[in-house]
């Protein structure tokens, strides 16, 4: 049974990864191109101060093309590799999710596979994606100091751990509360928020957005980044649950025919 769930998770994760990759290609890549254009225009202005005023205008349209030719991996290859990256991400997530799902099945959460898959996917999205994103949102090219990438990555990983730990605390709290369902939900919600809010307040803030960077571009890039994850987890949860319900429906015993 676990092997079947893992294979199902891998295949559905791969499919959901391609769906998320399509979303990222349509909504995220144009923002990356625009950020690269700004980065290269600023680099050109720094290397040739006399043309600083001209660079911001002339290179806005051509910089993305230059970046693609001069980079070790050109932009066309990077865009094609986006689907490879999201597909591999889906495979990894699908395998881990299937193992966790097997552990939860029949022990905690909704009884049906469809409802449990949706609830688990939503919980994973909140814990692994939304919690760290609200503290350390994604940034496009030209934002962030390369020398601080290790510290920023470590802080992001800490927030992921906090999100997962908060889920574990919330689940343990819900299991211990013996009152009604609403009381259990409120207690679990409070138990989840306490470590998350504490981490938001105690961990250092990272703000490396350069002065003059377009706020609309930054905002749209972050929305596209979060939207890609939302699309992935929604597609994965729906497909995993739908397949689970279909399999459960086929394996359910048929009702015995009535006599007479």
C-alpha positions in Angstrom: 0.0 0.0 0.0 2.8 2.5 0.9 4.6 1.7 -2.4 1.4 2.4 -4.3 1.0 5.7 -2.5 4.6 6.7 -3.1 4.3 6.0 -6.9 1.0 7.9 -6.9 2.7 10.8 -5.1 5.6 10.9 -7.5 3.5 10.9 -10.6 1.0 13.4 -9.4 3.8 15.6 -8.0 5.5 15.6 -11.4 2.2 16.6 -13.1 1.5 19.3 -10.5 5.1 20.5 -11.0 4.5 21.0 -14.7 1.3 22.9 -13.9 3.1 25.2 -11.5 5.9 25.6 -14.0 3.4 26.8 -16.6 2.1 29.3 -14.2 5.6 30.5 -13.3 6.5 30.7 -17.0 3.5 32.9 -17.8 3.4 35.1 -14.7 6.9 34.9 -13.2 9.4 34.9 -16.1 8.3 38.4 -17.4 9.1 39.8 -14.0 12.5 38.1 -14.0 13.3 39.5 -17.4 12.3 43.0 -16.2 14.5 42.7 -13.1 17.4 41.5 -15.2 17.0 44.5 -17.5 17.2 46.8 -14.5 20.2 45.0 -13.1 22.1 45.3 -16.3 21.1 48.8 -16.9 22.5 49.7 -13.5 25.7 47.8 -14.2 26.1 49.7 -17.4 25.5 53.0 -15.8 28.1 52.2 -13.1 30.7 51.2 -15.7 30.1 54.2 -17.9 28.8 57.1 -15.7 28.7 59.4 -18.7 25.9 57.3 -20.2 24.0 56.8 -16.9 21.1 58.9 -18.1 21.0 57.1 -21.4 21.5 53.6 -20.0 18.3 53.5 -18.0 16.3 54.2 -21.2 18.2 52.3 -23.9 19.1 49.2 -22.0 15.7 48.6 -20.5 14.6 46.7 -23.6 17.9 45.2 -24.6 19.4 44.2 -21.3 17.4 41.0 -21.0 18.8 39.9 -24.3 22.4 40.7 -23.3 22.0 38.9 -20.1 20.8 35.8 -21.9 23.8 35.8 -24.2 26.5 36.6 -21.6 25.3 34.3 -18.9 26.8 30.9 -18.5 23.2 29.5 -19.0 21.2 31.8 -21.3 17.7 32.9 -20.6 16.1 30.6 -23.2 17.8 27.6 -21.5 16.8 28.9 -18.1 13.2 29.2 -19.1 13.2 25.7 -20.5 14.9 24.5 -17.3 12.1 26.0 -15.2 9.9 23.1 -16.1 12.7 20.7 -15.2 13.1 22.4 -11.9 9.4 22.4 -11.0 9.1 18.8 -12.2 11.9 17.6 -10.0 10.5 19.7 -7.1 7.1 17.9 -7.7 8.8 14.5 -7.6 10.5 15.2 -4.3 7.5 16.7 -2.7 5.2 14.0 -4.0 7.3 11.2 -2.5 7.6 12.8 0.9 3.9 13.8 0.9 2.9 10.2 0.1 4.9 8.9 3.1 3.4 11.5 5.5 -0.1 10.8 4.0 0.4 7.1 4.7 1.2 7.8 8.3 -1.8 10.1 8.8 -4.3 7.9 7.0 -6.8 6.5 9.4 -5.1 8.0 12.4 -5.6 11.7 12.2 -7.6 14.2 10.1 -10.6 13.5 7.7 -11.6 9.9 7.0 -11.8 10.2 3.2 -8.6 10.2 1.1 -9.8 13.3 -0.8 -10.5 15.4 2.2 -7.3 14.2 4.0 -5.2 15.0 0.9 -6.6 18.5 0.6 -6.2 19.2 4.3 -2.6 17.9 4.3 -1.7 19.9 1.2 -3.2 23.1 2.7 -1.3 22.5 5.9 2.0 21.9 4.1 1.5 25.0 2.0 0.9 27.1 5.1 3.8 25.6 7.1 6.5 25.2 4.4 5.6 28.1 2.1 3.4 30.8 3.6 5.0 31.0 7.1 8.6 31.6 5.8 7.4 33.7 2.8 5.6 36.3 5.1 8.9 36.8 6.9 11.4 36.5 4.1 9.6 36.9 0.8 11.2 36.0 -2.5 13.2 38.7 -4.4 13.9 39.0 -8.1 17.3 39.5 -9.6 19.0 42.8 -8.7 17.6 42.5 -5.2 19.8 41.2 -2.4 23.5 41.2 -1.6 25.4 38.1 -2.9 27.6 38.1 0.2 24.5 37.6 2.5 23.0 34.7 0.5 24.1 32.1 3.0 22.7 33.9 6.0 19.5 34.7 4.2 19.1 31.0 3.2 19.8 29.9 6.8 17.1 32.3 8.1 14.6 31.0 5.5 15.3 27.4 6.5 14.8 28.3 10.2 11.4 29.7 9.3 10.5 26.5 7.5 11.5 24.5 10.6 9.4 26.8 12.7 6.4 26.3 10.5 6.7 22.5 10.6 7.2 22.6 14.4 4.2 24.8 14.8 2.1 22.3 12.9 3.3 19.5 15.2 2.5 21.6 18.2 -1.0 22.4 16.8 -1.7 18.7 16.1 -0.6 17.6 19.6 -2.7 20.3 21.1 -5.8 19.3 19.2 -5.4 15.7 20.2 -5.2 16.7 23.9 -8.2 19.0 24.0 -11.3 17.0 24.9 -13.8 19.7 24.4 -15.9 20.2 21.2 -14.6 20.5 17.7 -14.6 24.3 17.7 -12.6 24.5 21.0 -10.1 22.0 19.5 -9.7 24.2 16.4 -9.2 27.4 18.3 -6.7 25.7 20.6 -4.8 24.3 17.6 -4.8 27.7 15.9 -3.4 29.4 18.9 -0.8 26.7 19.4 0.2 27.2 15.8 0.4 30.9 15.9 2.5 31.2 19.1 5.8 29.9 17.8 5.2 31.4 14.4 4.6 34.9 15.7 7.5 34.6 18.1 9.8 33.7 15.3 8.5 36.6 13.2 9.3 39.0 16.0 12.6 37.5 17.2 14.4 36.7 13.9 16.2 39.5 12.1 14.5 41.4 9.3 16.2 41.3 5.9 15.6 44.3 3.7 18.1 44.6 0.8 15.8 46.1 -1.8 17.9 48.8 -3.5 16.6 52.4 -3.4 14.6 53.2 -6.5 13.7 49.6 -7.4 10.2 49.6 -8.8 7.8 48.7 -6.1 5.2 47.3 -8.6 7.8 44.9 -10.1 8.9 43.7 -6.7 5.3 43.2 -5.6 4.3 41.4 -8.8 7.3 39.1 -8.7 6.5 38.1 -5.1 2.9 37.5 -6.0 4.0 35.3 -8.9 6.4 33.4 -6.7 3.8 32.7 -4.0 1.2 32.0 -6.7 3.4 29.3 -8.3 3.5 27.5 -4.9 -0.2 28.0 -4.4 -0.9 26.5 -7.8 1.4 23.6 -7.2 -0.1 22.7 -3.8 -3.7 23.2 -5.0 -3.1 21.0 -8.1 -1.3 18.4 -6.1 -3.9 18.2 -3.3 -6.8 18.1 -5.6 -5.3 15.4 -7.9 -3.9 13.3 -5.1 -7.3 13.4 -3.3 -9.3 12.7 -6.5 -7.2 9.7 -7.4 -7.4 8.4 -3.8 -11.2 8.7 -3.8 -11.5 7.0 -7.2 -9.3 4.1 -6.0 -11.3 3.8 -2.8 -14.5 3.8 -4.7 -13.4 1.0 -7.0 -12.2 -1.1 -4.1 -15.3 -0.6 -1.9 -17.4 -3.8 -1.7 -20.6 -3.7 -3.7 -23.9 -3.8 -1.7 -25.4 -7.2 -1.5 -28.5 -7.6 -3.6 -31.8 -7.6 -1.7 -33.7 -10.9 -1.7 -37.3 -11.2 -2.8 
